[in-house]
Amino acid sequence: MDPLRDALHRLFGFPGFRPGQEDAVRAAVEGRDVLVVMPTGAGKSLCYQLPALVRDDLAVVVSPLVSLMQDQVDALRARLGPDAPVALVNSQQDAAENRLVMARAAAGRLRLLYVAPERFASPGFLEALSEVPIGLFVVDEAHCVSQWGHDFRPDYFRLGDAARWLGARAIVASTATATPEVARDIEARLGLRDVVRVTTGFDRPNLSFGVVPCGTSVDKRRRIAAVLAEPEARPAIVYAGTRRQTDELAQELERELGVEVLAYHAGLGRAQRAEAQRRFMDGAVDVVVATNAFGMGVDKADVRTVLHATVPSSVEAYYQEAGRAGRDGAPARALLFAEPRDKGLHVFFIERAEVADELLESVARRLIAAAVAPVDGSGPARYDVLATDLDDEDERVRAVVGHLARAGVVQPAPAPLDRVRGRLVGAWDGRARAAARTSAAEGQRARWRQYRAVWAFAEGSDCRRVTILRHFGDPAAPVPAPGVPCCDVCAPELAPAPAGRPAAAGGRAAAGDLDGAILAVVASARPSIGRSRVADVLRGSRAKVVVRNAWDGLPEHGAFAHLPTRTVLARVDELVADGTLVLSSGPYPVLSHGQARLAA
């Protein structure tokens, strides 16, 4: 038997390679640089795990999340035994445990060592690792390397330099979401040489894709609840845009569905997040509402539905998260609920992320002023400052430091979220200023391109599957699995109507239904109600005046949440114009039934 196929069966129990895996594995075993682009669930991890286990040197795997590292280490130990030659170094382990791991690596007792990218800013870590023969230097989630990727991480900037400095035989870059531009950027930033490119295509034939236009947040929540009310839709992940939305949606879905729904976001304690993830993975709870903090490292094969309650910032982010459905190969759905106000939020965050020249100048000068040279004069000056001393936004500070790193001015070091640490490695001169400004401008242009692309997907009328494939440069004709609807464009029934609400073609309520609801609210609301409040009631508002007057208890409350306010108001005005309703005079006009209505 072929030695690699024998190792595949012996170590992992698989009868054969999946598409693309064998080419990547053989290239890595031979010491070739490899770029692996495979969709979520296609087996990217095996492309570096198997070569690492059959080689006689160490593979260093750079991974962006502790949970992702821990899950992969645990999975390998479960498969290979507790003494498997795999380990990780991270800030959640104490220093003694990290030293023990490094000692095992130095003794040649490890084949896979998982680390975070921030470790490579530490001279001590690099020096310790330099004593170990490095075979493969693996950059997982490699889109983080690229300025154009959806998860831009400044800490990934110098990984190519670190790999070559350590004498790694080969670099393996792995990602699920690289457009052709991102792939080229990954190769350039990591300095891949004579690279073997393995791309298996981006189609997920067992997934159905749908975009559900929603007029209001109430409409959106009802449609999400309607989808999840179907038992076959669970287990399910619902992605929300903010921590507050995550908590509120989890509570509302729990009430609507009558089952426990977990919330998961970075605002929860580490133990709470770990417990929520464990219970979802174990099947104790089958619905989780989460921010994008939940995902990487979550390898639950039987997720039947992934819902997005807000439009993500990019097609890449959407497809990576949607791809967590149906990893077992069985039919699954990915539905995106698009509300017009999501677009405004995107613009707000893009504009807030813009880095002005003045901020680059200010942060650079403050870091230079704070830097202190070593007492013995060895090495460059170091800085260690509070992030709030540089700017009032932690994320903006990290972005600026990233641009300064690209300009060759600083070299960041590991630090808590509220601090900025590193070394000065270059002058803040005209060349550096121009390079930093160029880096910041490139980032802003990339964000606007991502915005246009994701809204073209959400608002487009072409097949969703084709749109996704073309975005990633995949020219293949999509072929859904037998019995699996392609998308809402090809199979409109994929887009759910609000539960229990009358609808005509296209999901909009018929005019007669709306007329009846308006008249019923006017007849039953006490105290009497004005035109704008009728619209609030029908669209499901929980404004103070609505709750105070118990109008939220009317049967029609929220019945037309999918309609814009202007549509409801326009119909109210038409009913006033034809005499069906009468609007009183005075500073607070209210509605009543008119003579035309009473005569009828």
PLY file of the C-alpha trace (Angstrom):
ply
format ascii 1.0
element vertex 600
property float x
property float y
property float z
element edge 599
property int vertex1
property int vertex2
end_header
0.00 0.00 0.00
1.14 3.57 -0.65
2.77 4.86 2.60
0.67 8.03 2.71
-2.59 6.20 2.14
-1.54 3.67 4.77
-0.84 6.52 7.23
-4.20 8.11 6.37
-6.00 4.88 7.27
-3.81 4.06 10.29
-3.84 7.50 11.91
-7.23 8.87 10.89
-9.23 5.79 9.91
-10.16 7.21 6.49
-10.34 4.85 3.49
-9.16 7.51 1.03
-8.41 11.16 0.44
-11.06 13.74 -0.32
-10.64 15.88 -3.44
-7.50 18.00 -3.27
-6.17 16.52 -0.03
-3.68 14.12 -1.59
-2.01 16.82 -3.71
-1.63 19.10 -0.68
-0.38 16.31 1.60
2.24 15.05 -0.87
3.50 18.58 -1.54
3.85 19.27 2.19
5.62 15.97 2.83
8.08 16.87 0.06
8.75 20.28 1.65
6.93 22.40 -0.94
5.08 25.63 -0.09
1.33 25.03 -0.37
-1.75 27.24 -0.56
-4.91 25.27 0.29
-8.27 26.88 -0.49
-11.13 24.55 0.37
-14.68 25.23 1.57
-15.58 24.73 5.22
-15.94 21.04 5.98
-13.82 19.85 3.04
-10.94 18.62 5.23
-8.35 21.41 5.18
-6.85 20.45 8.55
-5.81 17.02 7.34
-3.73 18.68 4.61
-1.17 19.72 7.23
-1.91 17.33 10.12
-1.10 14.17 8.18
2.20 15.50 6.71
3.23 16.74 10.16
2.60 13.35 11.74
4.61 11.40 9.14
7.56 13.82 9.04
10.37 13.66 11.62
10.48 17.38 12.43
8.10 19.87 14.05
5.13 21.55 12.37
4.19 24.92 13.87
0.52 25.76 13.32
-0.44 29.44 13.67
-4.11 29.67 14.56
-6.15 32.82 15.39
-8.30 31.54 18.26
-7.49 29.60 21.42
-10.77 27.66 21.08
-9.83 26.62 17.55
-6.41 25.40 18.69
-7.83 23.56 21.69
-10.49 21.81 19.62
-7.95 20.58 17.09
-5.55 19.37 19.79
-8.39 17.61 21.64
-9.61 15.96 18.43
-6.13 14.65 17.59
-5.65 13.32 21.12
-9.04 11.62 20.97
-8.02 9.93 17.72
-4.34 9.20 18.43
-4.40 8.75 22.20
-3.56 10.98 25.19
0.17 10.80 24.43
-0.28 12.10 20.88
2.66 14.32 19.83
0.54 17.49 19.70
0.36 20.48 22.04
-0.38 24.18 22.18
1.13 27.29 23.72
-1.21 30.12 24.66
-1.91 32.81 27.23
-4.65 30.77 28.92
-2.10 28.20 30.12
0.22 29.11 32.96
3.87 29.82 32.25
5.02 26.49 33.69
2.79 24.51 31.34
3.95 26.54 28.34
7.59 25.91 29.34
6.87 22.18 29.56
5.40 22.21 26.05
8.46 24.02 24.69
10.72 21.49 26.43
8.83 18.65 24.70
9.29 20.41 21.37
13.03 20.87 21.98
13.34 17.17 22.88
11.74 16.14 19.59
8.65 14.72 21.25
6.15 16.90 19.37
5.06 16.84 15.74
2.37 19.57 15.89
2.63 22.74 17.98
-0.30 25.19 17.87
0.43 28.84 18.66
-1.26 32.23 18.31
0.19 34.75 15.85
1.01 37.20 18.64
3.68 34.80 19.96
5.99 35.64 17.08
6.39 39.19 18.31
8.18 37.78 21.39
11.96 37.47 20.90
12.13 34.90 23.71
9.63 32.60 22.00
11.39 32.88 18.65
14.76 32.13 20.23
13.39 29.06 22.02
11.78 27.81 18.82
14.93 28.45 16.78
16.60 25.52 18.57
14.00 23.11 17.14
14.07 21.75 13.56
10.96 23.21 11.89
9.53 21.31 8.96
6.17 22.92 8.22
5.09 26.41 9.20
1.29 26.35 8.88
-0.80 29.52 8.71
-4.39 28.50 9.39
-7.22 30.90 8.49
-4.67 32.45 6.13
-7.09 35.09 4.82
-6.13 36.93 8.04
-2.76 37.59 6.37
-4.34 39.71 3.69
-5.29 43.37 3.80
-8.13 42.34 1.49
-9.40 39.49 3.67
-12.52 39.80 5.81
-10.61 39.21 9.06
-7.65 41.55 8.70
-5.16 40.81 11.52
-2.03 42.98 11.86
-0.44 40.22 13.98
-0.23 38.09 10.82
2.00 40.62 9.02
5.38 39.14 9.89
4.59 35.44 9.84
6.39 34.92 6.53
9.53 36.53 7.96
9.21 34.45 11.14
8.89 31.23 9.15
12.02 31.93 7.11
13.98 33.12 10.17
13.14 29.83 11.92
14.39 27.92 8.88
11.06 26.24 8.13
11.30 23.84 5.19
7.89 24.85 3.85
4.95 27.15 4.53
1.41 25.79 4.29
-1.35 28.43 4.08
-4.93 27.26 4.58
-8.25 29.09 4.22
-11.86 28.55 3.21
-12.63 32.03 1.94
-10.02 33.45 -0.40
-11.01 35.37 -3.50
-8.37 35.36 -6.27
-7.16 38.75 -5.03
-6.88 37.51 -1.44
-5.08 34.36 -2.59
-2.49 36.43 -4.47
-2.06 38.67 -1.43
-1.55 35.65 0.84
1.19 34.32 -1.45
2.92 37.71 -1.58
2.74 38.45 2.16
3.93 35.01 3.22
6.57 34.93 0.49
5.47 31.54 -0.81
8.00 30.06 -3.24
7.26 27.71 -6.12
3.88 27.31 -4.47
1.57 24.33 -5.00
-1.96 25.72 -5.25
-4.78 23.39 -4.22
-8.27 24.75 -4.82
-11.17 22.33 -4.83
-13.95 24.73 -5.71
-16.27 26.57 -3.39
-19.64 24.92 -4.00
-21.46 23.24 -1.12
-24.01 21.09 -3.01
-25.96 20.09 0.12
-26.64 23.70 1.19
-29.62 25.81 0.11
-29.06 29.58 0.16
-31.72 32.20 0.69
-31.99 35.94 1.21
-35.12 37.10 3.04
-35.91 40.84 2.69
-37.45 42.16 5.91
-39.21 45.47 6.38
-38.63 45.78 10.13
-36.87 44.12 13.04
-40.19 42.70 14.25
-40.81 41.17 10.84
-37.29 39.72 10.87
-37.64 38.13 14.32
-40.99 36.56 13.41
-39.60 35.07 10.21
-36.58 33.68 12.07
-38.87 32.15 14.69
-41.04 30.66 11.93
-38.01 28.94 10.41
-36.76 27.57 13.72
-40.23 26.37 14.74
-39.76 23.52 12.27
-38.05 20.67 14.20
-36.04 19.67 11.11
-34.46 23.16 11.10
-32.49 22.37 14.25
-29.70 22.28 15.44
-29.29 25.87 14.31
-26.92 28.80 14.66
-28.34 32.33 14.43
-25.73 35.03 13.83
-26.55 38.49 15.18
-24.65 41.72 14.61
-24.17 42.99 18.19
-24.05 41.66 21.74
-27.29 43.44 22.61
-29.08 42.01 19.59
-27.75 38.57 20.48
-29.17 38.69 24.01
-32.53 40.14 22.93
-33.02 37.72 20.05
-32.08 34.71 22.18
-34.68 35.73 24.79
-37.39 36.35 22.22
-36.75 33.07 20.37
-36.83 31.19 23.67
-40.31 32.64 24.35
-41.56 32.01 20.82
-40.19 28.47 20.46
-40.70 27.23 23.99
-37.20 25.72 24.07
-33.94 26.85 25.64
-31.92 29.19 23.40
-28.34 30.09 24.26
-26.65 33.45 23.72
-22.94 33.55 22.91
-20.78 36.66 22.56
-17.49 38.14 23.74
-19.22 40.04 26.55
-19.84 36.79 28.43
-17.22 35.33 30.75
-14.84 32.71 29.41
-16.49 29.98 31.49
-19.97 30.99 30.25
-18.84 30.87 26.63
-17.17 27.50 27.10
-20.29 26.07 28.77
-22.58 27.42 26.03
-20.38 25.94 23.33
-20.15 22.59 25.15
-23.93 22.30 25.57
-24.56 23.14 21.91
-21.89 20.71 20.71
-23.25 17.96 22.99
-26.81 18.48 21.75
-28.17 19.57 25.14
-29.38 22.77 23.45
-30.07 22.96 19.73
-30.36 26.73 19.08
-27.61 29.26 19.76
-27.73 32.98 18.93
-24.22 34.35 18.59
-22.00 37.09 17.29
-19.20 36.15 14.91
-17.15 35.30 18.03
-18.83 31.87 17.72
-17.65 29.81 14.80
-14.02 29.05 14.16
-13.29 25.80 15.96
-16.98 24.86 16.18
-17.04 21.61 14.24
-20.59 20.36 14.79
-21.44 18.20 11.82
-25.25 18.13 12.09
-26.11 21.86 12.07
-29.17 21.97 9.83
-29.66 25.74 9.61
-27.47 28.84 9.80
-29.43 32.10 9.95
-27.99 35.61 9.71
-30.11 38.18 11.54
-27.97 40.98 10.09
-26.10 41.27 6.82
-22.40 40.48 7.49
-19.64 42.85 6.47
-18.50 40.76 3.49
-19.38 37.82 1.28
-16.33 36.03 2.67
-17.56 36.38 6.26
-21.07 35.29 5.25
-19.89 32.20 3.37
-17.54 31.08 6.12
-20.31 31.31 8.71
-22.99 29.83 6.43
-20.62 26.94 5.75
-21.00 25.71 9.31
-24.31 24.16 8.24
-24.47 20.66 6.83
-20.90 19.53 7.44
-22.24 15.97 7.62
-23.23 16.21 3.95
-26.97 16.06 4.64
-29.27 18.84 3.32
-29.06 22.12 5.24
-30.07 25.77 4.80
-28.33 29.12 5.08
-30.74 32.07 5.21
-29.77 35.74 5.31
-32.40 38.14 6.72
-31.72 41.54 5.15
-33.20 44.69 6.65
-32.62 48.10 5.01
-31.14 49.61 8.17
-28.29 47.05 8.04
-26.90 49.08 5.16
-26.74 52.22 7.28
-24.95 50.35 10.06
-22.36 49.09 7.56
-21.68 52.61 6.34
-21.43 53.85 9.93
-18.82 51.23 10.87
-16.82 51.74 7.67
-16.68 55.49 8.21
-15.77 55.03 11.87
-12.93 52.67 10.88
-11.29 55.27 8.65
-7.83 56.19 9.93
-7.00 59.86 9.50
-3.45 61.05 8.81
-3.61 62.99 12.08
-4.24 59.80 14.05
-1.32 58.00 12.37
0.91 60.93 13.26
-0.38 61.16 16.83
-0.02 57.44 17.63
3.42 57.19 16.03
4.76 60.19 17.99
3.30 58.94 21.28
4.80 55.48 20.82
8.18 57.03 20.03
7.93 59.28 23.09
6.98 56.33 25.32
9.74 54.01 24.05
12.61 53.26 26.40
15.96 51.85 25.28
17.34 48.81 27.17
19.72 49.76 29.98
22.55 47.73 28.47
21.99 49.34 25.08
21.15 46.02 23.41
18.36 46.04 20.88
15.79 48.65 19.89
13.74 50.80 22.26
10.55 49.24 23.62
7.16 50.76 24.39
4.42 49.61 26.77
1.46 51.99 27.03
-2.26 51.95 27.74
-4.32 51.87 24.56
-6.45 54.71 25.92
-3.34 56.90 26.04
-3.22 56.63 22.24
-6.91 56.89 21.30
-10.33 56.24 22.81
-11.06 53.25 20.53
-9.09 50.03 21.18
-9.86 48.62 17.73
-8.75 51.80 16.01
-5.49 51.76 18.00
-4.78 48.18 16.92
-5.48 49.13 13.30
-3.08 52.08 13.49
-0.37 49.95 15.07
-0.90 47.47 12.24
-0.38 50.20 9.64
2.75 51.37 11.47
3.99 47.78 11.46
3.45 47.52 7.71
5.38 50.75 7.33
8.33 49.21 9.19
8.14 51.59 12.17
7.12 49.22 14.98
7.08 45.53 15.76
4.08 44.70 17.98
4.44 42.32 20.93
1.82 40.25 22.81
-0.19 42.40 25.22
-3.55 42.52 27.02
-6.36 44.15 25.06
-6.01 47.40 27.01
-2.25 47.79 26.37
0.04 48.29 23.39
3.53 46.77 23.53
6.34 46.35 21.08
9.63 47.67 19.73
10.65 50.56 17.53
12.32 49.11 14.46
12.31 52.02 12.00
12.24 55.78 11.71
9.01 57.78 11.48
10.10 59.69 8.41
8.58 60.70 5.09
8.86 57.21 3.63
7.19 55.63 6.68
4.41 58.24 6.70
3.64 57.55 3.05
3.65 53.76 3.61
1.34 54.02 6.64
-1.07 56.31 4.77
-1.08 53.90 1.82
-1.82 50.96 4.12
-4.71 52.81 5.80
-6.17 53.86 2.43
-5.93 50.30 1.10
-7.85 49.04 4.13
-10.62 51.58 3.63
-10.94 50.79 -0.07
-11.13 47.10 0.76
-13.97 47.70 3.25
-15.99 49.63 0.65
-15.45 46.86 -1.93
-16.67 44.29 0.57
-19.71 46.44 1.34
-20.66 46.72 -2.33
-20.14 42.99 -2.92
-22.23 41.77 0.03
-25.13 44.09 -0.81
-24.97 43.08 -4.46
-25.42 39.52 -3.19
-28.25 40.43 -0.80
-30.17 42.62 -3.24
-29.37 40.81 -6.48
-31.80 38.78 -8.54
-29.31 36.22 -9.87
-28.87 32.71 -8.48
-27.27 33.05 -5.02
-25.08 29.99 -5.51
-23.71 31.29 -8.82
-23.08 34.72 -7.28
-21.06 33.17 -4.45
-19.00 30.98 -6.75
-18.19 33.83 -9.12
-17.20 36.05 -6.18
-14.53 33.51 -5.29
-13.44 33.12 -8.88
-14.96 29.66 -9.27
-16.25 29.24 -12.85
-17.95 25.89 -12.19
-21.64 25.41 -12.90
-23.33 24.83 -9.52
-24.98 21.47 -9.12
-27.07 21.14 -5.94
-27.32 17.69 -4.42
-30.40 15.65 -5.42
-33.49 16.92 -3.64
-31.72 20.06 -2.35
-33.25 23.40 -3.47
-30.57 25.70 -4.88
-31.56 29.11 -3.54
-34.51 31.45 -3.05
-34.12 32.78 -6.60
-34.34 29.29 -8.07
-36.81 28.02 -5.44
-38.81 30.94 -3.95
-40.40 28.75 -1.30
-37.10 28.88 0.61
-37.91 32.45 1.75
-40.29 32.15 4.73
-43.33 34.42 5.10
-44.13 35.75 8.58
-45.74 33.00 10.63
-49.52 33.14 10.63
-49.71 36.33 8.55
-51.82 36.58 5.39
-49.68 37.19 2.32
-50.18 37.65 -1.36
-47.68 37.03 -4.15
-44.19 38.24 -3.30
-44.81 37.98 0.45
-46.67 41.32 0.73
-50.03 41.55 2.45
-53.00 42.20 0.19
-54.53 45.70 0.40
-57.83 44.35 1.73
-56.09 42.60 4.61
-54.28 45.81 5.52
-57.53 47.83 5.31
-59.26 45.43 7.66
-56.41 45.57 10.16
-56.35 49.39 10.12
-60.11 49.59 10.70
-59.97 47.00 13.47
-57.24 48.91 15.33
-59.16 52.18 15.03
-62.32 50.49 16.31
-60.76 48.75 19.31
-57.92 51.00 20.46
-58.61 52.81 23.72
-57.91 55.64 24.09
-58.54 56.63 20.48
-55.52 56.37 18.27
-53.81 58.63 15.72
-52.56 57.73 12.24
-48.85 57.31 13.13
-49.71 55.12 16.12
-51.86 52.88 13.94
-48.76 52.27 11.85
-46.74 51.61 15.02
-49.25 49.01 16.21
-49.48 47.21 12.88
-45.69 47.13 12.54
-45.21 45.71 16.05
-43.68 48.70 17.81
-43.11 48.50 21.55
-42.75 52.23 22.02
-43.66 53.50 25.49
-47.00 54.94 24.36
-47.96 51.65 22.69
-47.16 49.60 25.80
-48.69 52.16 28.21
-52.04 52.06 26.39
-51.86 48.25 26.01
-52.08 48.60 22.25
-49.42 45.88 22.01
-52.14 43.50 23.23
-54.39 44.12 20.21
-54.69 41.10 17.87
-53.36 43.17 14.99
-50.15 44.18 16.80
-47.22 43.32 14.51
-49.45 41.78 11.85
-47.79 43.92 9.16
-44.27 44.16 10.53
-42.95 43.35 7.07
-44.35 46.58 5.61
-42.51 49.93 5.76
-44.13 52.66 7.84
-44.72 54.78 4.74
-46.80 52.00 3.15
-49.10 51.70 6.16
-49.45 55.47 6.53
-50.19 55.86 2.83
-53.05 53.38 3.13
-54.41 55.14 6.25
-54.40 58.42 4.34
-56.26 56.80 1.43
-58.93 55.55 3.82
-59.27 59.06 5.22
-59.46 60.53 1.72
-62.32 58.23 0.66
-64.29 58.84 3.87
-63.80 55.38 5.37
-61.90 57.01 8.24
-62.10 60.47 9.74
-59.15 62.33 11.25
-60.14 64.79 13.98
-58.76 68.32 14.20
-56.75 69.80 17.04
-53.19 69.39 18.28
-53.55 65.58 18.76
-55.77 64.30 15.91
-57.20 60.81 16.27
-58.99 58.47 13.88
-62.58 57.26 13.89
-64.78 55.40 11.44
-66.33 57.71 8.82
-69.81 57.83 7.33
-68.73 55.72 4.36
-67.69 52.95 6.71
-70.79 53.23 8.90
-73.09 53.17 5.88
-71.41 50.03 4.66
0 1
1 2
2 3
3 4
4 5
5 6
6 7
7 8
8 9
9 10
10 11
11 12
12 13
13 14
14 15
15 16
16 17
17 18
18 19
19 20
20 21
21 22
22 23
23 24
24 25
25 26
26 27
27 28
28 29
29 30
30 31
31 32
32 33
33 34
34 35
35 36
36 37
37 38
38 39
39 40
40 41
41 42
42 43
43 44
44 45
45 46
46 47
47 48
48 49
49 50
50 51
51 52
52 53
53 54
54 55
55 56
56 57
57 58
58 59
59 60
60 61
61 62
62 63
63 64
64 65
65 66
66 67
67 68
68 69
69 70
70 71
71 72
72 73
73 74
74 75
75 76
76 77
77 78
78 79
79 80
80 81
81 82
82 83
83 84
84 85
85 86
86 87
87 88
88 89
89 90
90 91
91 92
92 93
93 94
94 95
95 96
96 97
97 98
98 99
99 100
100 101
101 102
102 103
103 104
104 105
105 106
106 107
107 108
108 109
109 110
110 111
111 112
112 113
113 114
114 115
115 116
116 117
117 118
118 119
119 120
120 121
121 122
122 123
123 124
124 125
125 126
126 127
127 128
128 129
129 130
130 131
131 132
132 133
133 134
134 135
135 136
136 137
137 138
138 139
139 140
140 141
141 142
142 143
143 144
144 145
145 146
146 147
147 148
148 149
149 150
150 151
151 152
152 153
153 154
154 155
155 156
156 157
157 158
158 159
159 160
160 161
161 162
162 163
163 164
164 165
165 166
166 167
167 168
168 169
169 170
170 171
171 172
172 173
173 174
174 175
175 176
176 177
177 178
178 179
179 180
180 181
181 182
182 183
183 184
184 185
185 186
186 187
187 188
188 189
189 190
190 191
191 192
192 193
193 194
194 195
195 196
196 197
197 198
198 199
199 200
200 201
201 202
202 203
203 204
204 205
205 206
206 207
207 208
208 209
209 210
210 211
211 212
212 213
213 214
214 215
215 216
216 217
217 218
218 219
219 220
220 221
221 222
222 223
223 224
224 225
225 226
226 227
227 228
228 229
229 230
230 231
231 232
232 233
233 234
234 235
235 236
236 237
237 238
238 239
239 240
240 241
241 242
242 243
243 244
244 245
245 246
246 247
247 248
248 249
249 250
250 251
251 252
252 253
253 254
254 255
255 256
256 257
257 258
258 259
259 260
260 261
261 262
262 263
263 264
264 265
265 266
266 267
267 268
268 269
269 270
270 271
271 272
272 273
273 274
274 275
275 276
276 277
277 278
278 279
279 280
280 281
281 282
282 283
283 284
284 285
285 286
286 287
287 288
288 289
289 290
290 291
291 292
292 293
293 294
294 295
295 296
296 297
297 298
298 299
299 300
300 301
301 302
302 303
303 304
304 305
305 306
306 307
307 308
308 309
309 310
310 311
311 312
312 313
313 314
314 315
315 316
316 317
317 318
318 319
319 320
320 321
321 322
322 323
323 324
324 325
325 326
326 327
327 328
328 329
329 330
330 331
331 332
332 333
333 334
334 335
335 336
336 337
337 338
338 339
339 340
340 341
341 342
342 343
343 344
344 345
345 346
346 347
347 348
348 349
349 350
350 351
351 352
352 353
353 354
354 355
355 356
356 357
357 358
358 359
359 360
360 361
361 362
362 363
363 364
364 365
365 366
366 367
367 368
368 369
369 370
370 371
371 372
372 373
373 374
374 375
375 376
376 377
377 378
378 379
379 380
380 381
381 382
382 383
383 384
384 385
385 386
386 387
387 388
388 389
389 390
390 391
391 392
392 393
393 394
394 395
395 396
396 397
397 398
398 399
399 400
400 401
401 402
402 403
403 404
404 405
405 406
406 407
407 408
408 409
409 410
410 411
411 412
412 413
413 414
414 415
415 416
416 417
417 418
418 419
419 420
420 421
421 422
422 423
423 424
424 425
425 426
426 427
427 428
428 429
429 430
430 431
431 432
432 433
433 434
434 435
435 436
436 437
437 438
438 439
439 440
440 441
441 442
442 443
443 444
444 445
445 446
446 447
447 448
448 449
449 450
450 451
451 452
452 453
453 454
454 455
455 456
456 457
457 458
458 459
459 460
460 461
461 462
462 463
463 464
464 465
465 466
466 467
467 468
468 469
469 470
470 471
471 472
472 473
473 474
474 475
475 476
476 477
477 478
478 479
479 480
480 481
481 482
482 483
483 484
484 485
485 486
486 487
487 488
488 489
489 490
490 491
491 492
492 493
493 494
494 495
495 496
496 497
497 498
498 499
499 500
500 501
501 502
502 503
503 504
504 505
505 506
506 507
507 508
508 509
509 510
510 511
511 512
512 513
513 514
514 515
515 516
516 517
517 518
518 519
519 520
520 521
521 522
522 523
523 524
524 525
525 526
526 527
527 528
528 529
529 530
530 531
531 532
532 533
533 534
534 535
535 536
536 537
537 538
538 539
539 540
540 541
541 542
542 543
543 544
544 545
545 546
546 547
547 548
548 549
549 550
550 551
551 552
552 553
553 554
554 555
555 556
556 557
557 558
558 559
559 560
560 561
561 562
562 563
563 564
564 565
565 566
566 567
567 568
568 569
569 570
570 571
571 572
572 573
573 574
574 575
575 576
576 577
577 578
578 579
579 580
580 581
581 582
582 583
583 584
584 585
585 586
586 587
587 588
588 589
589 590
590 591
591 592
592 593
593 594
594 595
595 596
596 597
597 598
598 599
